[in-house]
């Protein structure tokens, strides 16, 4: 039987107790993470579609170091692929201006 609000003939709306989808939880976690300056530089460029070698050249580091920063940052943000990275970049406003 439906619950009624006190003093009302209308039934109370059921509470939404469903857990948010995994991606939503990941985005929520990612919004509070703290990337290092270099991790953010790498992630921004990856989100814009820059190849690893170009990022390495632009930042004056090796391609292996770029991969290291990418892996560390994606783990921090619980990102599994570049599509999820792009969603994070849009949510953080990183896509407004090219790095």
Buried (B, 14 or more C-beta within 10 A) or exposed (E): EEEEEEEEEEEEEEEEEEEEEEBEEBBEEBEEEEBEEBBBBBBBBBBBEBEBEEBBBEBEBEBEBBBBBBEBBBEBBBBEEBEBBBBBBEEBEBEEEEB
